[in-house]
Amino acid sequence: MRASLAMRRLRIGLIGIAAIALFGVVIMSLWNWLAPAVFGLRAITFWQALGLLILSKILFGGFRGRPGFGGRWSRPMKERWERMSPEEREKFRLGMAGRCGGRFAEASPDPGQRNPA
């Protein structure tokens, strides 16, 4: 069991390294194709491209993970849902149905499950 977990982590790590290298090559290629012709800038190396990737993540994207839909409010909403009585849940469903076109009127009791549409 531990060997398979270690192999899975190794595979994920190798895929991550390969993805970073691929992004670096893509950034370098795009930069070297566009920037000198459009802006008159110099061509960059692979390591400079990785530096640009890291800089852009810091400035524009951050390094936090990408949670599922509604990541910031899903946990507090789920906790709030669990504290509601069945009557409060039904009242909430009906209120959302009036605002959102009826989709929530048939919602499942578990907010983590999605309705088939």
Backbone bond lengths (Angstrom), bond angles and torsions (degrees), N, CA, C in turn:
res aa  C-N    CA-C-N  psi(-1)  N-CA   C-N-CA  omega(-1)  CA-C   N-CA-C  phi
1 M - - - 1.448 - - 1.525 110.56 -
2 R 1.327 116.81 -45.69 1.461 119.90 179.96 1.522 111.54 -67.35
3 A 1.331 116.45 -34.26 1.463 119.63 179.13 1.523 110.41 -64.97
4 S 1.333 117.31 -40.37 1.462 119.41 179.26 1.525 111.08 -68.96
5 L 1.332 117.11 -35.43 1.460 120.38 176.63 1.523 110.00 -66.14
6 A 1.331 116.91 -41.90 1.462 120.39 178.20 1.527 110.86 -64.40
7 M 1.325 117.05 -39.71 1.470 120.40 178.34 1.521 110.86 -66.22
8 R 1.318 116.58 -39.69 1.466 120.26 178.44 1.526 110.53 -63.12
9 R 1.326 116.41 -44.89 1.472 119.96 178.33 1.524 111.38 -63.73
10 L 1.330 116.51 -39.22 1.461 120.25 177.72 1.526 110.46 -63.49
11 R 1.331 116.77 -44.16 1.468 120.81 178.26 1.520 111.22 -61.76
12 I 1.330 116.90 -44.36 1.468 120.59 179.24 1.520 110.17 -63.17
13 G 1.332 117.07 -41.34 1.456 120.45 177.66 1.517 112.00 -62.78
14 L 1.330 116.65 -43.45 1.465 119.76 179.03 1.522 111.56 -66.06
15 I 1.308 116.51 -39.42 1.470 119.67 176.71 1.526 110.17 -64.15
16 G 1.330 117.48 -39.97 1.464 120.92 177.51 1.516 112.16 -62.75
17 I 1.329 116.63 -43.91 1.471 120.48 178.42 1.523 110.07 -63.71
18 A 1.331 116.70 -42.66 1.464 120.54 178.90 1.532 110.71 -63.47
19 A 1.331 117.25 -39.41 1.470 120.75 179.53 1.524 110.79 -65.43
20 I 1.332 116.81 -42.40 1.469 120.28 178.45 1.522 109.99 -63.16
21 A 1.330 116.50 -43.21 1.470 120.13 178.66 1.528 110.41 -63.14
22 L 1.324 117.18 -41.82 1.461 120.55 179.05 1.525 111.01 -63.31
23 F 1.341 117.12 -44.37 1.459 119.97 176.91 1.519 110.96 -60.82
24 G 1.323 117.20 -40.14 1.464 120.53 177.84 1.517 111.90 -61.24
25 V 1.323 116.40 -43.75 1.467 120.16 179.15 1.528 110.45 -65.85
26 V 1.322 117.18 -41.09 1.465 120.44 179.45 1.526 110.59 -63.30
27 I 1.334 116.83 -46.12 1.466 120.19 179.39 1.523 110.28 -62.45
28 M 1.333 117.17 -44.84 1.466 120.69 179.55 1.531 110.51 -61.00
29 S 1.315 116.60 -44.69 1.459 120.03 -178.52 1.521 111.65 -64.72
30 L 1.331 116.61 -45.48 1.462 119.30 179.01 1.527 111.84 -63.76
31 W 1.321 116.04 -43.88 1.456 119.77 178.65 1.530 110.34 -60.28
32 N 1.321 116.71 -50.83 1.463 120.56 -176.17 1.525 111.78 -67.77
33 W 1.319 117.97 -21.99 1.449 120.95 177.59 1.531 111.48 -83.18
34 L 1.355 116.29 -41.83 1.460 120.37 -173.23 1.525 115.36 -96.90
35 A 1.312 117.30 -49.37 1.472 120.63 -170.49 1.527 113.35 -60.41
36 P 1.336 120.77 -45.36 1.472 118.30 178.99 1.531 112.49 -63.89
37 A 1.316 117.69 -39.17 1.463 120.25 -177.56 1.530 112.20 -74.58
38 V 1.329 116.87 -39.39 1.460 120.19 -174.64 1.528 111.82 -85.50
39 F 1.337 117.24 -45.33 1.461 121.02 -173.18 1.522 113.92 -109.95
40 G 1.308 117.95 -5.63 1.459 120.93 -178.41 1.519 113.19 73.25
41 L 1.324 118.50 26.70 1.459 122.29 -179.31 1.523 110.48 -90.11
42 R 1.335 115.99 166.80 1.469 120.78 178.46 1.518 111.19 -77.67
43 A 1.315 115.48 159.94 1.462 121.18 172.14 1.525 108.58 -73.12
44 I 1.333 116.54 154.87 1.461 120.81 -179.13 1.513 110.04 -117.22
45 T 1.343 114.87 162.68 1.464 120.95 177.85 1.529 109.47 -91.42
46 F 1.322 115.44 173.76 1.457 121.45 177.98 1.527 110.79 -59.70
47 W 1.322 117.38 -43.49 1.467 120.75 -177.31 1.522 111.41 -68.92
48 Q 1.312 117.26 -34.54 1.462 119.79 174.78 1.537 110.23 -66.83
49 A 1.320 116.50 -36.42 1.462 120.07 177.13 1.527 110.83 -64.48
50 L 1.352 117.24 -41.12 1.466 119.39 176.29 1.530 110.82 -64.00
51 G 1.334 116.14 -37.82 1.460 119.71 175.90 1.520 111.72 -61.61
52 L 1.334 117.09 -41.17 1.465 120.61 176.49 1.532 111.28 -64.05
53 L 1.321 116.00 -38.99 1.458 120.30 177.49 1.526 111.06 -61.05
54 I 1.314 116.82 -47.21 1.467 121.39 179.35 1.527 110.78 -64.41
55 L 1.337 116.21 -43.93 1.462 120.28 179.06 1.526 110.95 -61.30
56 S 1.319 117.11 -43.00 1.463 119.18 -179.77 1.529 111.29 -67.24
57 K 1.344 118.22 -35.65 1.458 120.53 176.11 1.522 111.09 -64.50
58 I 1.335 116.38 -40.00 1.459 119.83 179.35 1.527 110.44 -66.84
59 L 1.330 117.13 -46.36 1.459 120.86 -175.13 1.522 113.54 -75.36
60 F 1.320 117.80 -37.54 1.457 120.01 -170.92 1.519 115.39 -115.12
61 G 1.336 118.21 -29.26 1.448 118.09 -172.36 1.506 115.35 -116.63
62 G 1.309 117.84 -25.11 1.446 119.51 -174.45 1.511 111.01 73.03
63 F 1.314 117.06 179.99 1.456 121.63 -177.71 1.515 112.32 -118.36
64 R 1.304 118.05 12.29 1.458 119.01 178.29 1.516 109.69 -74.96
65 G 1.323 115.10 157.65 1.453 119.87 179.12 1.509 110.79 -72.02
66 R 1.298 115.78 163.77 1.455 121.14 177.84 1.514 109.26 -97.04
67 P 1.347 117.55 101.91 1.451 118.70 179.20 1.519 110.26 -70.63
68 G 1.310 115.41 169.67 1.454 120.48 177.65 1.510 110.93 -65.88
69 F 1.293 116.24 -173.89 1.458 122.38 -177.72 1.521 110.72 -51.91
70 G 1.314 116.64 126.53 1.447 120.77 176.65 1.513 113.80 69.44
71 G 1.313 118.72 39.93 1.444 122.77 -172.49 1.506 115.57 -56.40
72 R 1.326 118.91 -38.02 1.460 120.64 -176.42 1.515 112.66 -74.01
73 W 1.311 116.78 -31.97 1.450 118.07 -175.18 1.517 113.34 -109.19
74 S 1.312 118.76 -5.61 1.459 118.86 -175.11 1.523 112.64 -66.63
75 R 1.332 118.91 -41.22 1.463 120.09 -179.80 1.527 111.83 -67.02
76 P 1.358 119.23 -48.43 1.464 117.51 177.46 1.528 112.62 -62.17
77 M 1.339 116.43 -35.57 1.464 118.82 179.52 1.518 110.78 -68.51
78 K 1.337 116.62 -39.28 1.461 119.89 178.23 1.526 110.16 -63.94
79 E 1.336 117.57 -41.68 1.464 120.80 178.17 1.527 110.73 -64.02
80 R 1.325 115.71 -40.51 1.458 120.03 178.50 1.527 110.25 -64.37
81 W 1.336 116.04 -42.36 1.466 121.00 179.06 1.523 110.88 -60.19
82 E 1.334 116.49 -41.79 1.459 120.67 -179.03 1.524 112.46 -67.25
83 R 1.331 117.07 -27.81 1.467 120.42 178.65 1.527 112.43 -81.24
84 M 1.341 117.35 -14.29 1.461 120.63 -178.15 1.529 110.97 -74.09
85 S 1.325 114.34 146.94 1.467 119.48 172.50 1.536 107.56 -78.81
86 P 1.338 117.35 164.56 1.471 119.20 177.60 1.533 112.64 -57.21
87 E 1.329 117.49 -34.96 1.463 120.34 178.75 1.533 110.49 -67.16
88 E 1.348 116.59 -41.72 1.464 119.96 178.97 1.539 110.93 -65.85
89 R 1.332 116.36 -37.07 1.464 119.93 177.73 1.530 110.87 -63.39
90 E 1.320 116.06 -43.62 1.470 119.76 -179.82 1.527 110.35 -65.04
91 K 1.331 116.50 -41.29 1.462 120.47 177.90 1.535 109.88 -62.62
92 F 1.313 117.41 -40.88 1.466 121.51 177.85 1.533 110.42 -63.02
93 R 1.335 116.81 -46.38 1.474 121.18 178.89 1.519 111.29 -57.47
94 L 1.330 115.81 -45.71 1.462 119.47 -179.15 1.523 111.22 -66.01
95 G 1.324 117.14 -39.35 1.459 120.03 177.15 1.520 111.85 -63.79
96 M 1.323 117.22 -41.70 1.466 120.97 177.93 1.523 110.74 -68.06
97 A 1.343 117.25 -34.73 1.464 120.52 178.47 1.524 110.13 -62.73
98 G 1.321 116.51 -37.89 1.462 120.09 178.83 1.520 112.12 -68.46
99 R 1.328 117.04 -32.00 1.466 121.05 -178.44 1.521 113.13 -88.08
100 C 1.337 116.29 -30.65 1.468 120.25 -169.51 1.519 114.02 -116.70
101 G 1.293 118.45 19.71 1.448 120.66 172.64 1.509 116.17 81.65
102 G 1.312 119.00 23.84 1.443 120.26 172.37 1.515 116.28 88.22
103 R 1.304 119.30 -6.42 1.459 121.49 -178.09 1.523 111.81 -63.48
104 F 1.327 116.85 -32.71 1.451 120.78 -175.12 1.520 112.81 -85.56
105 A 1.293 118.01 -9.85 1.456 120.39 -179.09 1.524 111.24 -65.46
106 E 1.331 117.09 -29.36 1.452 121.03 -179.47 1.521 111.45 -107.58
107 A 1.325 117.12 23.08 1.472 120.87 -176.23 1.513 110.63 -65.47
108 S 1.328 114.65 149.95 1.455 119.93 177.35 1.519 109.18 -73.77
109 P 1.331 118.57 156.72 1.459 120.73 -179.95 1.516 112.86 -65.15
110 D 1.324 118.22 -22.32 1.458 122.02 -179.14 1.515 109.67 -94.59
111 P 1.358 119.05 114.24 1.457 120.06 -177.74 1.514 113.34 -66.75
112 G 1.310 119.01 -15.26 1.447 121.34 179.30 1.518 112.96 -77.17
113 Q 1.329 116.74 -19.10 1.463 120.74 178.84 1.505 109.76 -91.18
114 R 1.321 116.30 142.47 1.454 120.94 178.76 1.513 109.40 -99.82
115 N 1.306 115.05 149.31 1.456 120.41 177.65 1.510 109.68 -80.39
116 P 1.329 117.83 138.74 1.462 118.65 172.72 1.522 108.95 -71.13
117 A 1.310 116.15 129.16 1.466 119.05 -175.92 1.492 112.04 -105.65
